[in-house]
Amino acid sequence: MTKLSVRRPSRRATRRGALLSAVGALVVAAALVWQSAYAGFADTTPALTASIGTGTIAVSNEVEGLGTVTLPELRPGVSYTECIIVTSTGSKPAQVKLYVKSRTATATGLTSNISFSWTAGTGGGANADCAGFVSNGVTVSSTLSSFPTTFGSGYLPWNTAGGATPESRTYQVTYSLSTSAPTSVKGASATVVFAWEAQQR
Amino acid sequence: MTAPTWRQGWAAFTVSMLSRTVLGALALLLAASVLPALIGWQSSVVMSGSMEPTFSTGDVAVVRPVDTATLRPGAVLLVDDPDVPGQLRLHRLVEVQGDGLQLRGDANPAADSSLVQPAAVHGVVTMGLPLVGDPAVWAAERRVWPLVGTALGLAALLGLALLHHRPADEPPAGRPGTAATPTRRWWGRSASSAVRQGVVLSSAVLVTLALPGAAALFTDVSSTPSLVLPVAQWWTCGDVGASAGAANYYRLQETSGTVAANTGSAGTGMNATYSSSGVTKGVTGPNCGLNNTAAVRLDGSAGALWTTLQVVNPQTFSVQVWFNTTTTRGGKLIGFGNAADGGASSQYDRHVYLTDTGKVAFGVYNAGYYAVTSASSYNNGAWHLATATFSAGTGMRLYVDGTLVGSSTATTVAENTTGYWRIGYDSIGPNWPGVPSSEHFAGSLAQVSVYGTVLTSTQVAQAWQFAQ
């Protein structure tokens, strides 16, 4: 046999080796934990990160960034309709919902007398024009005062697939002042910011 | 059946030591992720990357319960997802607001839209354990191959860890005489020992699979600009008239009866009276706003309206009337005359009438017949707005559809008469320019008003614009 031809660790070396691997395991585990703990508990919020290593969620609309837009004057019995294209460019599947981000009014009771109907669909939408818009059959309506203000209760959920190809949806909005609006709101104004939020799903 | 001698050498020994180190480290991480539960802490697998670079997908966050009153921005919290009931969210606290906690994923450009209530906070993340949650993530994503690969990798590591084997003549200390038991297999260890280790390791892995996943969610928000929705000051043509100070304003929206209500400042005493015949109420009118889209049609032979309260010699006034006709016989739209109850007046001027060709004329009498006449005809079946103004200072001005179509300062005085406002009929006589065939107007009228002032060109244009 070649038993003696192979150099073998002594029993003492084996014991030391066992100890060494136990200590090594502890060191490796501790290093991993401590490193993550260090990253996680620095008491500052990291700067905004534009690129996300494992994927993106990104949603945009064609009118954002216009500052303040004053819409045509409302009066009872008159409604206006416009269309807005919303585009999702995220790489990950997301759900997009519509809600009111902020709302104010200069007269009491105004927000409960302004109604919005939103319809999701395709086509149209360039420069707020609805020519070519095709509804997908779902319309939600609400007064400004009772319009959802959180993603959880948001309207018209839209599941995007994510990936390299941008996905677009057109939203048609019709808004009007109630025919039973009190005359006390004459000359007042409401201000609203709608938001489409995309959350990873 | 002793192990081959190469497994007793330094090479096998080194490989085994390294494998045991890796396995030991994994075991410690697993223990660290599971054992805190014994003291009431919580562990959660990070299921997405929105807390990059702090936490990556597959990390296990060990969460310590915390008194929410002591929370400070910067802490990473595990909370009930405010947007998705039943889910957990792992994000960093950025601001404590009056009505909740604002959180943000480190990798998200903006803070979460929904605030988190303190009651929804599970705790603050105390420790992050890399890697150990990966199987849970793969399981959640139904990715079988990484799971299988990991299992095979662990099995291989286990095999390598057991690679080194002491020679049979060197039994382990403390276990003399057990060196050559019949249970030995080719791997040179007791099968029960290897199985035992494998079972421990795989059950630890399985425990991590059971850890709740926290969606450290990715989010992005796209907002509209600030949309200002102004409410019009004027909702109807009557509002425009009221803002201009109309004393008499007859919307002519009645559907029955003989009273044409005055909504102007002169009050109900200035209500007008419909003739008992020749008036069709509720026909289509100009677009004058909610509940103001009707008109009355006069038949051209009997239909008319008049006021019943005497007015003494108005010298500054404006009159305004919406009309729609195709008549070729002309007729009086509105005027001032001395006969009561709709009779034929002997003194009559301050009138706006149509000629047979559909031109609009405005006449004032001052020991002579002063009139201005439009160049165009308006008997085309569309709604038109005629406005006439008069005062000593401004003379006569005639507007049609909001635009000045004639003016004269030839007279600064109107006939000294006490009388009534007449709509749709009164004497015209033979002497006025373009005198029409019919004194009765045949066509529709709406939103008739009288002012004690001279309307400005702006006010006239606003009245026209409102209904466009």
Interface residues (C-beta under 8 A of the other chain):
Chain A: M1 T2 K3 S5 V6 R7 R8 P9 R11 A13 T14 G17 A18 L20 S21 A22 G24 A25 L26 V28 A29 L32 V33 Q35 S36 A37 A39 G40 F41 A42 D43 T44 T45 P46 L48 T49 A50 I52 G53 T54 G55 T56 I57 A58 V59 S60 N61 V63 E64 G65 L66 G67 T68 V69 T70 L71 E73 L74 R75 P76 G77 I84 V86 G90 K92 A94 Y99 K101 A107 L110 I114 T150 F151 G152 Y175 L177 T179 A181 T183 V185 K186 G187 A188 S189 A190 T191 V192 V193 F194 A195 W196 E197 A198 Q199 Q200
Chain B: T5 W6 Q8 G9 W10 F13 S16 M17 L18 R20 T21 V22 L23 G24 A25 L26 A27 L28 L29 A32 S48 G49 S50 E52 P53 T54 F55 S56 T57 D59 A61 R72 P73 G74 A75 V76 P82 D83 V84 P85 R92 V94 R104 D106 A107 N108 P109 S113 S114 V125 T126 M127 G128 L129 P130 L131 H164 R166 P167 E170 A173 A215 L217 F218 T219 D220 V221 S222 S223 T224 P225 S226 L227 V228 L229 P230 V231 A232 Q233 W234 W235 D239 G289 L290 N291
